[in-house]
Every structure is written in structure tokens, then in C-alpha cells.
Amino acid sequence: INGPMGADSPLYGLKIALEDMYESFTANETERVYKEMDHARLRLSEVRRSLDLNQSDSAEQALNNYWLKMNLTNTTIAMWKSNAKGLLHAEEMIVKHQFVLENLLARHPNNTGLSRAYNNSLALEEKFAEKTAIKYQRTIEKNNQTILKAIRFEQKQNDRKGWPDVTT
């Protein structure tokens, strides 16, 4: 079930369950993470729509489902020994989600759920950056287009236990 069905719909729970099932039947872990990140992006769209319609309960439900999906993705990736492509994609998507959250916060500055989501996304991005040794830098060009640039940085000597070594 795709389309404009938001958190205010009585079928919303079914939509989420079908997405979860769709993900769970995906054997390739990288492809599953791509699907999880896409579904997280859909949750942010639902948050935006709910806020635009002044439906704070629906927005909060969509935000909660967004974080459930992000936590699932984080758990999946934490078990990976290495998979730079999937890790980098997830990290890039988190940075793009932050941009959406920043714009929503600018329009709804007193929304504590959005503030929490944004701060959690910063922490999650940091976890991914430690694992990938890549940090995404955002620049805004003259035409107001946002460009993401991946920058490799040196890993700290005391890496987190169980995280992959970075080869250059």
C-alpha cells in the first residue's frame, strides 16, 4: 500500500505492516537497508503532510514510526562486518533526512518531537561516520541547490570494538 495514506488513516497500521513484511522478505542485507531507508523517508513525508494539515497526533505517530525504522536500520548495520556501499548509502540518507527535519523545524520551531528526531539523527550520523570514516558536508550553491560531498577522515586510534577497519 503506497500513496498518500498517512498516519491519520485507519489503514496506516496495515501499510506499515506490509512495508515491514516487504523488507523482511528481502534476503540481501544491503537491499533491505535501502528499503528501510526509503520507508523512513516516507515517514518524514507523512510527518510533513501531517504538520501541514495541523494533525499533531498523526505527525507524532509518523515520527515514532520514522525512529522505529531508523533504529532497525542502525541495528541491522551494527551487525555488519563490512559493506561500505550500504553503510555509505544509509549515512547519506540520514544526512538528507536531517535537511528535511531542519526545514520542518524552521516551520514548526516548538515541536519537541521534531527537535528530538533531529538531535537523534545527528547522533546516528555520527555513529555511521565513525564506522565509515566518511563525513558528509553540505554546501549550498548560488542556485540554492544543496550538494553533499563525502569527505574521508582519519579514524581515531581507539576504534569501537567490533567495527570494521578502514582500508585506504
N, C-alpha and C positions, 0 to 999 in steps of 0.2 A: 504494500500500500504506500504509494508515493503521492506527492502533490501537496496541495495547500492545507491538508489536515493538520491542525495544530493541537497544542496541549489542551485546548478548550473543547475538543471533540470527544464524544463518548467512545469513539473507536481508537483514541490515541494509544491506549494500552495495547491494543491489538497490533497497531502499527509498530510500536516499539518491540513487541514480542516477535513479530515477523522479521524485523531487521536483525534482532539478536539471533534468530534461528538461521537466517541467511548467512550471518557471519560464522556461526558455529559449524556450518557445513562446508566451510572453506578450509581445505587441507593445508594450503600454502600459507605459512605464517605471515609472510610479507604482504600477500594479497589480503589476508584477514585484517591486518593493521590498516591497510589502505581503506578498506570498507569501514572499519571502526572510525577512522578519522573523517571519512565522508559523512558518516552518520552524526558525528559530533558537530560537523559544520552545519548539518541540517538542524540540529538542536539550536544552534546560535541563530539561524534564520527564524526559527519558531519564537525564540526569545525576542528578537527584533519585532516580529509581527505582533506578538502579544503586547509588548510595550507600546507600540504604535496605536494599538486598539485600547489601551488603558486597561488591560487584563493582567493585573499584577499576579494573581494566583497562577494563571497559565504560564506567565513568564517565569515564575519561581519553579514550577514543575519542569519546564523545559530546561532551565538552568541546572536543576538537580539531575536530570537525565543526561545533560551535557557532561557533568562531572562524573557520573557513573561510567560513561563511555570513555572519558579521558583516563580515569583510574584503571579501567580494564585494559586500555592500550598500554599504560605505564606498566601494569603487572605483566602483560604479555612480553613486552620488550625487555623488562628486567631479567627475564629468564634467558634471553638470547646471549650466546657467547659472542657472536659477531654477525652483523648483517647491516653493513653501512648504508646500503640503499634504503632499506626500510626504516632505519633509525633516522637518517637524514630527512626522509620524506615526512616522518612524523614530527620531527623538530621544526621543519619548515612550516607545516600546517599549524603547529602551535603558535608560531610567530604570526601567521596570518590571522589566527583566531584572536590573538591579542589586539591586532589592529581593529577588528570588528568590535571587540569588547571596549577598547578605548573610545571608539566613536559612539557606542551606546552609552558609555559613562558620561561623555560630554553632553549628551542629550538628556540623561537621567542621572544627574550627579549624586542624588541622595539615595540611590538604590544600593542597599548593602549587599544584596545577592550579586550584583554586577561587580562591585568592588572586591568581594571575596573571590569571585571567579577570575577576575583579572590578576589579583595577587597570587592565587593558586597557579595560574598559567605561567606567571613569571618564575615561580619556584620549579614548576615542571620543566620549563625551558632550560633552566639551569642544570637540572638533572641530566637532560638529554645532551646538553653542551659538554658536560663533564664526560659523558660516555662517548660522544662522537669526536671530541676535541675540535668542534666547529661551533662558531657563534655566528648567528645571522645578524647583519647590520642593515638597518632600514635607512634608505635615503629617499628624499622626495625631490623629484626633478622639477624643472621650470614649469612643465605642463601639469603639475600636481600628481604625476604618476609616481606611485611608491615602488621602489626597486629593492629587492632583497639581495644581499651579497653575502655569500658564505665565506667566513674567514677562519682559517685554521689557527689554533693557538697551541702552545706547548702545554702538555698535561703536567699536573703537579707530581712531585716525586711520590707522595703517598696516595696512590690511586685507591679508589674504593675497592674493597675485596670483591672478587668475582666479576669485575668489569673488564672488558677486553683491552688488550694492549693496542696502542695505536701504532701502525706502521707507516712510515713516511716514504 
